Amino acid sequence: MKSFLLPEFLVERDENRCIQCKVCITQCGFETHYFDEELGRVMHKEERCVGCQRCAVFCPTNALIIRPHPWNLRPHANWTKERYYDLTKQAETGGVILVGSGTDKPHRIYWDHIVLNASQVTNPSIDPLREPMELRTYLGSKPDALEIKDGELETELPPQVKLETPILFSALSFGAISYQAQESLARAAKEVGILFNTGEGGLPQSLKEYGKYAIVQCASGRFGVDLDYLENSAMIEIKIGQGAKPGIGGHLPGEKVSEIVSRTRMIPKGTDAISPAPQHDIYSIEDLSTLIYALKEATNYKKPVAVKIAAVHNSAAIATGIVRAGADVVVLDGLRGGTGAAPKIIRDNVGIPIELAIAAVDTRLREEGIRNRASVIAAGGIRCSADVIKAIALGADAVYIGTAALVAMGCTLCQKCYTGICNWGICTQDPKLAKRLNPDITTERLVNLVKAWSNEIKEMLGGMGINSVESLRGNRLQLRGIGLADWELKVLGIKGAGE
Amino acid sequence: MKGIYLSKNGRVVVDAKDIYYRDLNRLLQKIFVERHPKVIELRNVTGQRYIGTRIRGEVEIDIFGTPGSDLGAFMDGPTIKVFGNAQDGCGNTMNSGRIIVYGHAGDILGMSMRGGKIFVKTDIGYRGAIHMKEYKEKIPVIVVGGTSQDFLGEYMAGGVVILLGLNNKSHRATFIGTGMHGGRIFIRGRVEDYQLGKEVGLEEPNEEDRKVLEENITEFCTYFGYEPSEILKGPFIKLYPKYLRPYGRLYAY
């Protein structure tokens, strides 16, 4: 069938600058560029370009500009280019449209409508350069009260994990991402004293030494889950849902199930790794509790167990169920959370923004007097340190960063993760592409990011006159809303600016 | 330790009456580590969960009564014999070892099982063998003497399920093998097309399959006292996944 679609991107090659070095040809895994023997010069097939900018960045003479195709259809507010494009593609294929990364739709970003406070006169601000500033965070269930006898703690504390800064790398599974990418996350987590998350792809044997810094996931596919995997971890996470695709599972396409992926997941090479939509042993809060305690039994009650859900309409009620089911940590993944592959229609339309979910869950857990029983991790759409600090002030204990970590590694959000081709070596199992990622350098990039954010968080905390991140948690008086309706302020539990 | 005594042949007996599951499992672990028994016998088991979960290594655990959910979840090594019925989640994500149930078992038997074998004398509930897996020689096996409820082998990614339909039991389950993309299901007796998931094909067992059937049915018979040659007469059908990538065609790339 003749496709009626134009290419998504234009490749503009400045022939005066191009030295025919063919770097663009070797860099593009989508085979956009090629050498035309007859013409004796490098040419391109624009329809293959995904706009990842790899060729442009690596072109030694800056001869390439990659930009969205103008595609000058008659402007139409209802039938936008995207609506037209997707519909046409479906008319031509009959398929569900797949996509990678978090939603690119302009759902309201509440972070950008919330401003922070700073101390002036009546309460001095603190200078983090000359005074200690505490970012250390412990995740896990906290007892209702502490009993101390003769200066010794009598109460038996539930298991806690220590973070040097309230940031964690969110679940990115080996299989979806390359070995080099997982190694980089693991090494960076170790270096800055935080945790990375294996996602549901297991932990390859050769990365076992990083188990102490790993949150290991037990998801609906149960890939790579055995006692060794559970024991060699800092924390266990039961994945119920994901912000990018609430309510549905995941299919790691067979092409990405290479030899080492198959060994780590314990499934045959080349078969789809299918994670069903629900966990089939969990159809209720009681069933969830059964799995939480199965995992605690399996690890002798030494690991905190987290439960991750997508932020949806009834998150607050669900979260109290999760806490009462025995979870030590509740993870909320918002509407803007990333993914390696999701149906676009779900990514763009299902779930609620994380800001509202954090506030609703924190409020509800406090009202029920059980906020101490579990830590809350917020995920899905954290882009900078201000987002982190606002998330904590709304009620989170820490945040997961996924997309931000990928961008630090080189991701340009081309959204083609599901193809198995990633010119940046991140989201691929093609050894030629994956080896582009040098774990030494990528680790450094990730470490730099976490350090920079941590310093910024200290600056902002100091400005508020607070010297410990603990004192910021749920401290919504430090926040004010701008341009928000009354209901939004009410859900967020904050006042409007100037109030 | 109260309620425990050591008999002659390295057999430790525990009266599980009124012992909370967490304490019982802690006790089992302690007995296993400190006394290296060949057999631990649990009497008066009344719904205690996760029995066998944390014990890694070879030991036989004989259970009299009714063990609770997730019997042998994540289990790695032991042989569990249940002289009674098993509840839901038996063998959940089990890694190795044996579970032998001298009765029936509840839902999600052997869910996401990775290795080891489960033998159930009579019937099993819904979603048995769901998302079972295999990797190279590590092939989990479930043999059921009677029949199963719906969704047997849903999303199955590997392993072997054998449903024997003994005592002239007819198979009523529907959606068998929905989303199946690995492994094999053998059924003794008849199933109609409408009972099968869209992703499974149906054929006669081949020679290699006969070997698998013989080996596992023989073991089944050693536990429950049936005659293997009688059962092996069949007739057997084999369900296999039609596609390694059942949903690959659903998407526009």
Interface residues (C-beta under 8 A of the other chain):
Chain A: K89 Q90 T93 G94 G95 V96 I97 L98 S220 G221 R222 F223 V225 D226 L227 L230 H251 P253 G254 S262 R263 M266 I267 P268 G270 T271 D272 A273 I274 P276 H280 D281 T290 L291 Y293 A294 E297 A298 N300 P343 Y418 T419
Chain B: R22 N25 Q29 R49 Y50 T53 R54 R56 S69 D70 A73 F74 D76 D88 G89 N92 T93 N95 I108 M111 S112 R114 R127 I130 H131 K133 E134 Y135 K138 E154 Y155 A157 G158 G179 H181 G182 L244 R245 P246 Y247 G248 R249 L250 Y251 A252 Y253
